[in-house]
């Protein structure tokens, strides 16, 4: 059962985002990026109070994803990437992105906090950040 309503168009869009943001980190890295995206679409807190769909989440501005500004994002979704997107849409979660609403790729070590949000860990090139349960109970 899906954790957020979606269409096949949404699956393609999420798959393209996951690939464009984290293909270099392999399937697990892509799944973690998918976790962040799904979390943003399902919560009602912080920067995400008006985000309710995959499309709104992917193209949120300001605060969206850099990948949407690059040509690679606009290539057709591959079936293997769609399968990964379906997994996170069904609710599979992967640490350290389990409750994360943000990630970024630093030049060095992950900072303990990023814009006031706590680091929950690193996977390959990306650091993940989660709000506290008090700031965003919906993500827990």
C-alpha positions in Angstrom: 0.0 0.0 0.0 1.3 3.4 -0.9 2.2 6.0 1.7 1.2 8.8 -0.6 -1.2 8.9 -3.5 0.5 8.8 -6.9 0.1 8.0 -10.6 2.5 6.3 -13.0 3.6 9.8 -14.1 4.6 10.5 -10.5 6.5 7.2 -10.4 8.5 8.3 -13.5 9.1 11.8 -12.0 10.3 10.4 -8.7 12.5 7.9 -10.5 14.1 10.6 -12.6 14.8 12.7 -9.5 16.3 9.8 -7.6 18.6 8.9 -10.6 19.6 12.5 -11.2 20.4 13.3 -7.6 22.1 10.1 -6.6 22.9 7.6 -9.4 26.6 7.8 -8.4 25.7 6.5 -5.0 24.1 3.4 -6.4 20.6 2.0 -5.8 20.7 2.5 -2.0 21.7 6.1 -2.4 18.9 6.6 -4.9 16.4 4.9 -2.4 17.5 7.4 0.3 16.9 10.3 -2.0 13.5 8.8 -2.7 12.9 8.7 1.1 13.6 12.4 1.4 11.2 13.1 -1.5 8.4 11.0 -0.1 8.9 12.4 3.4 8.5 15.9 2.0 5.3 15.0 0.3 3.7 13.4 3.3 4.6 15.8 6.1 2.8 19.0 7.0 5.6 21.0 8.7 8.4 23.5 8.2 9.1 24.2 4.5 6.7 21.5 3.3 3.2 22.7 4.5 2.0 23.2 0.9 3.6 20.1 -0.6 1.1 17.3 -1.2 2.1 15.6 -4.5 5.2 14.2 -6.0 5.2 16.9 -8.7 4.9 19.7 -6.1 7.7 18.1 -4.1 10.0 17.7 -7.1 9.5 21.2 -8.5 9.2 23.1 -5.1 10.7 26.6 -5.4 12.4 27.8 -3.5 13.9 24.9 -1.7 13.6 22.2 -4.4 16.2 20.0 -6.0 19.1 21.2 -8.1 18.7 18.2 -10.4 15.6 19.7 -12.0 17.8 22.5 -13.4 20.0 20.0 -15.3 19.4 18.2 -18.6 20.1 14.7 -17.1 16.9 15.0 -15.0 14.8 15.3 -18.2 15.8 12.0 -19.7 13.2 9.2 -19.7 12.9 7.1 -16.6 14.4 3.6 -16.8 12.4 0.6 -15.5 15.0 -0.2 -12.9 14.7 3.4 -11.5 10.9 3.1 -11.6 11.1 0.0 -9.5 13.2 1.8 -6.9 10.7 4.7 -6.8 7.8 2.3 -6.2 9.7 0.8 -3.2 9.9 4.2 -1.5 6.3 5.1 -2.5 5.2 1.8 -0.7 6.9 3.0 2.4 10.3 1.3 2.4 12.8 3.5 4.4 16.5 3.4 4.6 18.8 4.8 7.3 20.1 7.5 7.5 17.3 9.0 5.3 14.5 7.3 7.3 13.1 10.6 8.7 15.1 13.1 6.7 13.7 16.0 4.8 17.1 17.3 3.5 20.3 16.0 2.0 23.3 17.6 0.4 26.7 16.7 -1.0 29.5 18.5 1.0 33.1 18.9 -0.2 34.3 17.5 3.1 32.7 16.0 6.3 29.1 16.3 7.1 28.3 19.1 9.5 26.5 18.2 12.8 23.7 20.6 11.7 22.6 22.1 8.5 20.2 25.1 8.7 19.4 24.0 12.2 18.6 20.4 11.3 20.5 17.5 12.7 22.7 15.2 10.7 21.4 11.7 10.8 24.3 10.2 8.9 26.1 9.9 5.6 25.8 7.5 2.7 28.6 7.8 0.2 28.6 11.4 -1.0 25.4 12.6 0.6 24.7 13.8 4.2 21.1 13.5 5.5 19.4 15.8 7.9 16.2 15.4 9.9 14.0 17.7 12.0 13.3 16.9 15.6 10.0 15.1 16.4 8.9 18.3 18.1 9.5 20.3 14.9 7.9 17.8 12.5 6.1 14.9 14.2 4.6 13.8 10.8 7.9 12.5 9.6 8.2 10.0 12.5 
